[in-house]
Amino acid sequence: MVDVIYKDLGVIDYKEAWDLQEEIFAKTIATKIARRNGETEEPTKNYVFFCQHPHVYTLGKSGKESHLLLNNKALETHQATYYKINRGGDITYHGPGQLVVYPILDLDYFFSDIHRYLRYLEEAVIATIAEYGVKGERFDGLTGVWIEPNTPRERKICAMGVKCSRWVTMHGIGFNVNSDLSYFNHIIPCGIQDKSVTSLQQELGRELDFEEVSAILKDKLALQFDMNYVNE
């Protein structure tokens, strides 16, 4: 079992959370290099951050700016911000009611397989929504968690985009719990034009207890990755 520092950042500005990730990510990689060179015996630390963001659109390295359908003035009207960032994937939306999870993990403690890492993240979300009687599935060739894939009603409930260097991860998942799905109308989500987006609220027809959902996902992640949450 691996000790992992858990923090709930609450509602936090996207750039502030990104800067925090970058700082820890860089320090973790520097520590790994120093250990490899025999310059330190300090172990790396592992983190999992839970949070929500104010309305924001983020574009991954492989995305197209044309997938954002709002200009600067329209972004202001919708009280949303926009960032080009260094994760994989295309464009996505984060906002109130969406549970965002940022694992900053040294996968040397777990397994050196980024595809397995993504599948484990997906499995934790699938197990979480199963607690509410919602069946989540994978979609061949696409990351994230889907409902009724390969049907005319296929829809995405959780998006993923990660960065990994020297087996250290950052960025993570956006899980739509009580999200305002109208904000997805202003982008081509993940660059996919012909598939819709959903939320746990929409699937169940009621608003969810956000803290309850967060607690369940926290436990599912710990079980999936064999993690033990600790304070820093």
Secondary structure in CASP SS format (residue, H / E / C, confidence):
PFRMAT SS
TARGET T0000
AUTHOR 0000-0000-0000
METHOD secondary structure of the structure
MODEL  1
M C 1.00
V E 1.00
D E 1.00
V E 1.00
I E 1.00
Y E 1.00
K E 1.00
D E 1.00
L E 1.00
G E 1.00
V E 1.00
I C 1.00
D C 1.00
Y H 1.00
K H 1.00
E H 1.00
A H 1.00
W H 1.00
D H 1.00
L H 1.00
Q H 1.00
E H 1.00
E H 1.00
I H 1.00
F H 1.00
A H 1.00
K H 1.00
T H 1.00
I H 1.00
A H 1.00
T H 1.00
K H 1.00
I H 1.00
A H 1.00
R H 1.00
R H 1.00
N C 1.00
G C 1.00
E C 1.00
T C 1.00
E C 1.00
E C 1.00
P C 1.00
T C 1.00
K C 1.00
N C 1.00
Y E 1.00
V E 1.00
F E 1.00
F E 1.00
C E 1.00
Q E 1.00
H C 1.00
P C 1.00
H C 1.00
V E 1.00
Y E 1.00
T E 1.00
L E 1.00
G C 1.00
K C 1.00
S C 1.00
G C 1.00
K C 1.00
E H 1.00
S H 1.00
H H 1.00
L E 1.00
L C 1.00
L C 1.00
N C 1.00
N H 1.00
K H 1.00
A H 1.00
L H 1.00
E H 1.00
T H 1.00
H C 1.00
Q C 1.00
A C 1.00
T E 1.00
Y E 1.00
Y E 1.00
K E 1.00
I C 1.00
N C 1.00
R C 1.00
G C 1.00
G C 1.00
D C 1.00
I E 1.00
T E 1.00
Y E 1.00
H E 1.00
G C 1.00
P C 1.00
G C 1.00
Q E 1.00
L E 1.00
V E 1.00
V E 1.00
Y E 1.00
P E 1.00
I E 1.00
L C 1.00
D E 1.00
L H 1.00
D H 1.00
Y H 1.00
F C 1.00
F C 1.00
S C 1.00
D C 1.00
I H 1.00
H H 1.00
R H 1.00
Y H 1.00
L H 1.00
R H 1.00
Y H 1.00
L H 1.00
E H 1.00
E H 1.00
A H 1.00
V H 1.00
I H 1.00
A H 1.00
T H 1.00
I H 1.00
A H 1.00
E C 1.00
Y C 1.00
G C 1.00
V C 1.00
K C 1.00
G C 1.00
E E 1.00
R E 1.00
F E 1.00
D C 1.00
G C 1.00
L E 1.00
T E 1.00
G E 1.00
V E 1.00
W E 1.00
I E 1.00
E C 1.00
P C 1.00
N C 1.00
T C 1.00
P C 1.00
R C 1.00
E C 1.00
R E 1.00
K E 1.00
I E 1.00
C E 1.00
A E 1.00
M E 1.00
G E 1.00
V E 1.00
K E 1.00
C E 1.00
S E 1.00
R C 1.00
W C 1.00
V E 1.00
T E 1.00
M E 1.00
H E 1.00
G E 1.00
I E 1.00
G E 1.00
F E 1.00
N E 1.00
V C 1.00
N C 1.00
S C 1.00
D C 1.00
L H 1.00
S H 1.00
Y H 1.00
F H 1.00
N H 1.00
H H 1.00
I E 1.00
I C 1.00
P H 1.00
C H 1.00
G H 1.00
I C 1.00
Q C 1.00
D C 1.00
K C 1.00
S E 1.00
V E 1.00
T C 1.00
S C 1.00
L H 1.00
Q H 1.00
Q H 1.00
E H 1.00
L H 1.00
G C 1.00
R C 1.00
E C 1.00
L C 1.00
D C 1.00
F H 1.00
E H 1.00
E H 1.00
V H 1.00
S H 1.00
A H 1.00
I H 1.00
L H 1.00
K H 1.00
D H 1.00
K H 1.00
L H 1.00
A H 1.00
L H 1.00
Q H 1.00
F H 1.00
D C 1.00
M E 1.00
N E 1.00
Y E 1.00
V E 1.00
N C 1.00
E C 1.00
END
